[in-house]
Amino acid sequence: MNTEAQHTERDRSSHPAESVENTDTEGAEGRSRFALSDRVVEWVPGGRITLTVLVCLLFLVGFSTFVAQPFEIPSSSMEPGLRIGDRVLVNKLAYRFGAEPQRGDIVVFDGTGYFGNADYVKRVVGVGGDHVVCCDKKGRLEVNGRSVDESTFLYPGDSPSEVPFDVEVPAGGLFLLGDHRSDSSDSRDHLGSPGGGMIPVGDVIGRADWIAWPSDDWTRLRRAGAYARVPAADGAHG
């Protein structure tokens, strides 16, 4: 009986010892991590406040570079939908995973070498392979033989174009127009320039998805449905 009691006491005493030993180890690791964090804070001028600001800035830079970026509208070329001073939030992931701009999308693109050394915002009217003509007998834009009613977003009083054109959009290119046609320098004005007024899909920065500022005008920008019935380019002349 005494032997069994001794074994029992020995077994019981062994567990607390292990528990204390583990606690000490975890405590040492925790103290080490805290010490490292404290050293980083001490190294940064301004301490924790500066470190917090730096982390927030890095997050914002990464978000703006890879996910979404705000752009200010500099002209009236996209009125009435987008006005001077509006800030639009551009979705930079919209065309990153195999998707491509669609007719009716509002996109921001780098116009260097095509429109000018700046970023521009315009509406996609034609994509690779499209046959775009202005105008039909009723004065409407025509894409792949289908007339398009753009009255829901054109600037009041504007016609689809005062300048006639008949273009074939090359593969990988985009034909873009402003909604305020009478006050927009767009693909029509660069038909004789390098690229024939077309912008490569690769130069598109992203799709304008939201008006973020002024806050009272916060709204989502949706693809214009006017082009929904336009047939695919492959069947344009079939």
N, C-alpha and C positions, 0 to 999 in steps of 0.2 A: 504494500500500500504506500509506503513511504517513497519507494522508487517511482511509482506511477505519479505521485504528487509532485516529485521533483521534476519529472519530464514535463508535466503539465505546466508547471511554473516557468520552466525554461522556454517552452513553446510560446507561452503568452508574452514573455518579456522580449522575444525576438522581434515581434511585429512592430512595437513602438519604436524600437531602435532603427528599423528599416525606414519607417515613416519619417522619423526625425532626420535621417540621413538624406532622404529624397528631398525633403523640404529645404534643407540647407543648400542642396545642389541647385534646385530651382530658384531659390532666393539669390544665389550667387549669379546665375545667368541673368535674372531680372535686373539685379544691380548693375551688371555689366552693360546691359542694353541701355539702362537709364543713364549710366555714366557716359556712354557713347553719344546718346542724344544730347546730354548736357554739354559735352565737348563741342558738338556741332553748333549748338545755340551760342556758346561762348565765342566760337570762331566767327560767327556772323555778326557784323556791326549792327547794333540795335536789338540783338537778342531775338526772342520768340516772335515779336511783332514783325520784324523784318523778314524772318524766315517764312512766316505765314503769308506775307505779301508776295514773296518770291515764288512760293509754291502756287499761289493763285494765278500769278502772271504766267508761269510756265504752263499751267492748265489752259489758260485762255489762249496763249500762243498756239499750243497744240491743237486746241479745238478749232481755232480760226484757220489754221493751216490745212487740216485734214478733214474737218467735218462741216462746218458752216462759217460763213464770213459775211459781215455786214458791208453793204455798199451804199453810198449816197447817190441819189439821182441828180445829175448835174444840169440837165436840160429838160425841155418840154417835149422831147421827141416821142415819149411814151404816154403822153396825156391822151385821154383823161384818167386812165388807170393809175399811172405813176406820175406824180408831180415833182417839180423841183424841190429838193430838200428832203424828200422821202428817203428813209433808210430801208432797204430791202435786205432780207436775210437769204443768202444764197447757199443752197444745198450742194456742197462739193462732192457728196457721195452719190448723187443722183445718177451719174453716168460712169461710175467707177467699176461696176461689176457686170459688164456686158451690155447694159442698157445704153441706148443712144437717144439724142434729142428727138422729139416728135413734133410734127406740125402743130402749131398752137402754143408750144412752150415759150415762156419768156426766159431768155438765157443771158448771162453775163459772159463776155468773151474778151480775149486779148486781141485787139485789132492791129497790133504791130505788123507792119509790112503789107497790110490789106486796107484798113480804114484809116489808121493813124497810130501814133505811139501812145495809146491809152486803152483803158478797158471800156467796153460799151455794153449797153443793155438794149436788146431788140427782141422781136418775136420771130420764131421760126416759121417760115412760110413754105419752104421747100427743103426736102432732104435728098440725099444721094439718089440719082436716077429720075427725079421728078422733072416734069415739063411744066414750067410756070409761065403763064401768059397774062398780060394785061393790055387791053381788057376785052371782055366778051361784048356781045351786042347790047347788053344792059349795063355796061360799065363796071362789071364785077371782075374780081380776080378769078383766074381759072387755073386749076392744078390737075394735071393728068386728065384733061378733058372735062373736069367737073367744076362748075361754077361755085364760088364760095361767097356766102353772105357774111361779111365782116362787120355789119352794122352795129353789132352789140358791143364792140370795143373800139371801133374807129372814132377819131376825134369828130365831134359834131360838125357837119358841113363839109368834111373832107371826102374826097373820092378815093377809091383804092390806089390810084396813081394818076397824076397828070402826065407822067412820062410813060409812053408805051414801051413794053419790053416783051421779049420772047426768049426764054433761056432754058437750057438743060442743066440741071444741077449735077456736077460730077460726083462719082462715088466718093464717100468720105467728106463731102462738102455740105454746106448749109447756105440757103438763100434767106436773108433776114431783112425784115422791114420794121420801121417804127409805127406805132399806132397813130401818131400824129403825122400823117403822111406828108402834109404840106410844110412841116417843120422838122423833118428827119433826114439826116444824111445816112443812107443805108446802102444795101446791095445795089439799088438802082443807080446810085451816084458813082459807083466804082466798077461798072461793067467793062470799062476799057482799061482798068488798072490790073496789076498783077493778080492773078487768081480770078479775074472776071467778076469781082464783087462777091465771090463765095468765100466763106470762112471755113477752114478745116475743123472737123469735129474735135480734133485734138487740142484746139485753141480755146475751147469752151471751158470756162472756169467752173461753172455750175448753173443750176436752175434756180431762178428767183422764186422762192416758195412762199415768202411772207413779207408783208409790209410791217416792219417792226417799230417804226417811228414816223410820225407822231403817234403817241400811244392811243389817241382817240381813233386813229385810222387803222389800228391793228387788224389785219385781215389776212386770210390765206389766198394766195394767187393760184388759181386753178387753170389747167390747160383749156384753151378755148375750144369749145365743141364745134365751132364752125367748120373745122376740117375733118370731122369724124367720118364723113361719107366719101371723102376723096379716095379713089381706088389706089391700089399699090402701083408703084412705078412700073413694074414688070408688065402690067396690063394696060399701060397708057395708050399704046398704039395698036393693041390687039383687036 
